[in-house]
Amino acid sequence: MQYEIKTIAWIDCIFAPMNEWNSITIDIWVKAWSTYETKEEAWISHVLEHMFFKGWKKRKTPKDVATAMDKIGAIFNAWTWENTTNYFVKSAPQFAEYGLEVLADMLMDAQFADSEFQREKWVIIQELKMYEDNPISVVRNKRQTYFLWDNSYGRPIIWFEENIQNFTRDDLFKYKELLYTKDNLIITIAWKILNQAELEKNIEKLFKNLPEKCTREKPKFSWNLPKEHKWFFKKETEQNHIIISMKGLNLLDDKRYSASLLCSMLWWNMSSRLFQDIREKLWICYYISAWHWCSNEYGLFTIRAWLDKTKFEFWVEKINEVVDKFLDEWFTDEEFNNAKNCIKWNIQMWIEWSAEMASYLWDQYISKKEIRSLEEVLEKYEEIKKEDIIELFPMLKSENRYRFHIE
């Protein structure tokens, strides 16, 4: 895997050429979303993301914007998450300069026309209601507030209809000015790069008028665990959706590789403990998973399942028993090696897509401003010993588990 990091016009840029492929992905990552928002601003990053597609100086209407990419058959979209907003174009490689120009046009010259803004508020509220109807979204977002409290890290990233109604066009421009700056952007360009020198010249030209310095910082993170080890929210769902949460490791801690491998033994492949003991042997549920998720500030071990209401507490106890048995009796060499192979091969398959490669590069760079090659990452997993996994067991002990469900 080849890559090159360059700073162009104050913007950090990552180029990852693999010219045997037949597509190119250009991503613009902005460090702007819920962790950067005050309570009064909650969801403004997402509203801003929508409005960037509603007309610019050059392409004045939403249809003009859509047609700009449809005519070259490109995928043109955006998404927001806790730490970032991402705008991307995936196209045939000969349209790379055109795709970059369209992205720059969007971020530099969006007009946020009030007529479009008032209409789009309704669309965004319908999106919000869609998430409210989705138990997977509800349990995840309600859990955040339960486990991390009502702050920039724990505040749910949905349920802010009043904010959406109250935002003004001026609010969008002010928030954009704070965070859409050269030092707060990362541009990644991955796969078939035909003319990198031309792309570099265009980045410097197209983004030269962007503000240079971000003037908004994330608040400090600190753990403040719930007093109650279990809580729930009434939603009238067909099943009870549960998340069991434990403190994890952040992105700056290299033990996170061991944490991922630990979760891989609990759940990833079909021979894992939770899949075999909960789904295959007991037939408790269709869906169960275990993950270690991390950001720069904190990490979370999570176990998720969708369980029948009639014997809910009994099934939750069975899940806890499987985890307790794993911690008490440890694991076999076969489980250890299978999980290690599974996680390594999945990483290699995942980055075979240009969009996923761009995400892989950004995800590493944002944590330490450095990128480990695929070979280095695989070596990190290969170096893990059994003792490294066992060292993390106390984090998963029953007294450290907090459960939240909707019913």
N, C-alpha and C positions, 0 to 999 in steps of 0.2 A: 504494500500500500504506500503510494507516494503522496506527499502533501507539502505545501509550502505556505508559511505564514508571512504576510506582509502587512505593513501599516501604510495605507494609502489615504492621503488627505485626512489624517487623524483617525481613520476608520480601520479597525482590525479586519483583515481579509484572509480567508483560508482557501487555498486552491488545492483540489485533489483530483488530478487528471488520471483517467483510466480510459485510454483512447480505443480500446477494443469494444467499448459499449456504444450504443446508438442513441443516447439521450444525454441531456445536461439538466441539472437542477441548480437554480440560483435561489438562495435563501437569504432573507434579511431578518436577522434576529434582533429584537429590541428588548432590553431589560425593562419591561413595563408590564405589570399586571397586578394581581390582587395584593401581593406583598408590598407593593409600592403605594397602594391607595390608602387614604384615610377612610373612615367609616362613611363620611359624607360623599366620598368619591367612588364608593364601591360599585363596580361594573363599568366605570367610565373607560377603562382600557378596552373592554369588549365593544362598547358603543363606538369608540374611536375606530376600532378595527372594521366594523361594519361601514362606517361613514367614509372610509378611505376608498370604497368601491363605488361611491355615488356621484362622481363627477369631479373633473379637474379643470384647469385652465385650458388644456389642449383637447382633452376628451371630455366633453361637458356634461354628458348624461350617463346614467347607469348603463344604458344600452351601448353607448360609445365605448365605455370601459370594457364591457363584455365582448363586444365585437373585436376589440384590439387584440385579444388573445385567441378568440375562436377562429379568426382568419388564418392563424398559423397552427391550429390544432393543439394548442398548449393547455396544460393544466395550470390554472391560476387561482390561488386560494390563500386563506390565512387561518390561523387558529390562535387562541389565547390559553395560557395556563398560569400556574401560580407565580412563576418567575419571569415569564417571557411572552411576547407576542411575536408570531412568525408570519412573514409574508413570503410566498414562494411562487416561482414559475418553473415548470418542468416542460421541456420542449425538445424538438429535434435540435442538434448542436448548431446548425447553421443559423438558428434564430436567437443565439445567445445575446448578442448585442442589442437586438430588438427587445428581448425580454427584460434585460437590465434597464433599458431606457423606460419601459413601461412601469417597472417598479419604482424607479426614481421619480417619474412623473407623478405617481400616486403619492409618495411620501413627501415630496417637495411642494406640490401644487394642488393638493386637495382643497376644495372650496367649502365643503360642509354647508351647502345651500340649505337655508332654513326650511324651505318647502320639502326637500328630501329628508331632512332631519326629522320633521314632525311625522312624516309617513313611516320612516324607518324605526322610530320609537315603538310603533305598534308591532312591527315585524319582530323586533328584539324581545318585546314582552311575550309574544307568542312562542319564541324560542325558549324563553325562561319557563313558561308554562309547560312546554314539552319536557324540559328537564324535571319539573315538579311532578310530572306524571310517570317518570322513569324511576323505579325503586333503586336501581343501581346508582343513579346520581344522588338521589335523596339520602341514602344511607351513608354514602361517602362524604357528602357535604355536611350533613348533620354530625357525623362522627368527628370531622375536623374541629368543629366548635366545641364539642364535648371534650375532646382529648387535648386540644391546644388553646382553648378559651377564645373569647371574643376579642381577637386582635388581628393584625394584618396577616398572621400565619394561620390562625384558626377560623377566621371569619369565612363563612360559606361563600363560594363564588357565584351563587345564584340567590334568588329571593330578594332582589332589590328593585322591585317595580316602582316604588315611590322615587327612588333616586333617578331611575331612567326617565320618569315623567318630568322631573325637575331640572335635569341637565339643560344647559343652554349652549348655543353655538360658541359663545365666548369661552365656556368651560372647556370645550374640546380644544380650541386653539391654545388656551393656557396650559392644559395638561400636555399637549403635544410639544409645546415649547420647552417644558421642563425635562422631558424624557427622551424625545426623539432628537438626539444629539449625536455628533460624530463619535464621541468617546463611549456612548451607550449602545452602539450598534456593532454587530458582527455580521459580515457578509461571508457566506460559504458558497463556493462554486465547485460542484462535483461532477465527475465522469467525463464525457468527451469534450474537452476544451480545445477548440480548433485554433484560437488566437488569443492567448492569455495577455499578451502585451496590449492588444486592442481593448480588452476588457478592463485592464488596469487604467489605461488612459481615460476610458469612459467613466469609471468610478470616480476618478479625480474631478472630471469635468461636471458630471451630473449631480454630485452631492456637495459641491464646493460651497453652496450657500446654506447648508444645514448648520444650525448652531453647534458650537464646538464642545461646550461643557455641560454635562448633566448637573442640574441643581436640586435633585431629589435623591435622598438616600433611603434605603430600607431601614426600618427600625431594628434594634438589636433583638435577637431571639433568646429566650430563656425558657427552660422547662417549668411548667406549673401544672403538674399532673392532677387529674380529678380526685376528689375525695371519695366518690363512689366508684367501685370497680365495675359496675354495670348500669346501663341506662337504656331507655328505649324511646321511640317516637311513634305515635299512632298515625297510620297511613291507610289502613283498610286494604292491605295487599293480600294476594292469594297465598303467599308464603312469607315467612319471617326472614328478612335479609340481615345477616349478622356480619360485623367486622370485629375481630379480636385484634387489639393493637398493643404493641410493646415498643418501648424506646429502641431506636436503632442507631446507626452510625452515619455521620455526614460524609459528603463527597470528599472532604479533605483527609479522611482517615482511610489508609490503605487496607485496613481490616474489613472494609466494605466488600471486598472480593470474597472473603471468607463468609461474610453474611449472606451474599448471593448464593454461594455454594450450599450453605446450610439450608436455605429455603428450597433450593433445587432438590435436595434429598427429601424434604417434606412434601414438596409438590413441584413438579415440572413435567417429568415424563410419566408414562403410564405405570411404571413399576414403583413410583414414589409412595411413601407411607400413607399420605392422606388419600391419594387416589385409590390405592389398593384396599386399605383398611376401612375407609369410610364409604366410598362409592361402590367398590367391587364386592367386598365381603358383607357389609351391613346394608347396602342399598339405601343409605340414608338420604342421598341427594343426587341431583344431576350435576350441580356445579359446586366445586370447592377449589380454593387456590391458596397459595402462600407466596408472599413477596417480601423483598427488602427494597424499599424505596428511599432515596436520599436526595437532599439538596445540599447547598453549601452550609446551611445552618443546622439542619437536623436530619435524622433518619427515622424510619418506621419499619418494624416488622409487622406484617398484617396477615391474618388468616381470614378469608371470606367464604361464606357459604350461604346458600338459599335452602331453607329447611321447612319441612311441613309444620304447620301450626299445632297440630294435635298432640305431638310429643316433643315439642320444641326443646324444653329444658333437658329432657333425656338425651336428645341428639347432641346438644351442646356439650353435655358431659362426656359423651363418647368421643367427640373431637378433642376435648381436653385430655382424655385418657390416652389417646394415640400420641399426642405431643409429650405427655408425661413419660410414657413408655420409651419413646425415642430418646428423651433426655436421661432417663435412668439406665437404660440398657445399651445406649450408644448405637453404633451402626456398623455394618459389615464393610469389609474391603470392597465387595462388589457394589454396594450402594454408593460408596464414596467415589469409586472410579466411574461408575455409570453417570453419576451426577456431574462429575467433572467433565466427562466427554460431552454430555448433553449440553451443558452451558457453553462450552467452547465452540462446538459445532453450530449451535444456534446463533452465536455472535457472528460467525463467518457467513452463515446464510443470510442473516439479517442485513448485513451491509452490502449485499450484492445489488441492492436497489440504490439508485443515485440519491433519492430523497432520504433514505435511511442513512446513507453514508454522510450526507450533510448534517443530519441530526447527531450522528455519532461524533463527528468532529466538533460541532458546537458544544455538545454536552460535556466533553472533556475540557475544551478550552475555557469555558466559562468558570470552571471550578478553580483551576490553577494557572491559567494562561499558558498552558502547555498541552501538547497532544502526545499520547502514547500511541505508537504504531500498533496495528493489529497483532503483530508478533509479540510486542511487549505486553499487551493485555493478555494474550493467551498464555504467555510465560508466567504472568502474575497468578493465573488460576492453576497452572501446572505446579508452581512452587508451594501451593497450600498443602499443609500436612494435617493429619487427623487432629493433632493437638490444637491447631489454629481454630478448628471448628468447635472443639470441646470447650475452648476458652470462652466462647460466646454463649454457651448454654445458660449461664445465670440470667442473661437478659430475657430468656424465654420462660423462666420459671413461673409457676402458677400465680405467685404473689405479684408478678410484674405484668400480668395480663389485664387489659381493660376491654370490656365488651360493650358494643353498642349495636342495637338492632332496630329495625322498623317492623311494625306488625299491623 
